[in-house]
Each structure stands twice: as structure tokens, then as C-alpha cells.
């Protein structure tokens, strides 16, 4: 069997920064007792179908400070809106905040802070002040809850 040129192998094996941070989220939910399967939900990077009935987008950001800003393109918003239109699907966002934590959002929280059905780019900002709890605000609103360190992946597998 003839091997492909070395340059082809190297490009296929290159580790991207996003792969490292997405891997953090993937590892946590794959090791959860309720996990059974994961597939791609679309061609969008970080868009997964979990246990056949849960759709999850994983986004990551790194930060030099205590704020993590996430931008969602029109195409990502369209894919998220498609998920939200599926009546039986449980839809989640997993916001990976560097090496600090993962902020999970469920369907109602997503729709509280961003407008997935809008035709424009959206944003979410997670703030984690030193000694404080994480808070989240988005293009159209903010959440009134703070996140605990053990919220992910438990929220993903809630009934």
C-alpha cells in the first residue's frame, strides 16, 4: 500500500487550538454516565447530536482577563435556529471559557440572551470577576443566574 506524501499526513494531523478546547467539552460529556452516542449534527464545527435527542453547539474563547466574548455568525445562527425549530430536540450551547470553565445554556436561556431567528450576527459575553461567580449577557438580554463549576455536562443530560 502506497503512503500519501508526508505533507498530506502532517496537514491532516495538525492540532488546531479549537480542537483542544472543544475536546475539553467532549471529554466531559462522553464520560458522563448518561452518555450513549455522539454524531455531527451538521457541517458546522462544534455542532453535535448527543444521544440522538440532544443538539449541542460548542464554542470556545480564550481571554487574557476575566471576560470571554463569543461571536455567532449568520450561518451558525441559522443552524442553531434549525435546531430550535425541532420540537422534540433538547438544544444546548456549551461555552468553553479558556481553561477556566464551561458555561452551559439550555433552550430557554439561549432564547433569553440571543435571537437565533434574527438575520444578523449575535454575541454572548461571559464574565467571571476574580472571587465572583460567572455571569452571561448576550445581544438581546442577560441571564439572572450564575453558573456553578459542576453545571456542565449535567445540564446536557437533565430529563
Buried (B, 14 or more C-beta within 10 A) or exposed (E): EEEEEEEEEEEEEEEEEBEEBBBBBBEBBEEBEBBEEBEEBBEBBBBBBBBEEBBBBBBBBEBEEBBBEBEBEEEBBBBBBBBBEEEEBBBBBBBBBBEBBBBBBBBEBBBBBBBBEEEEBBEBBBBBEEEEEBBBBBBEBEBEEEBEEEBBBBBBBEE
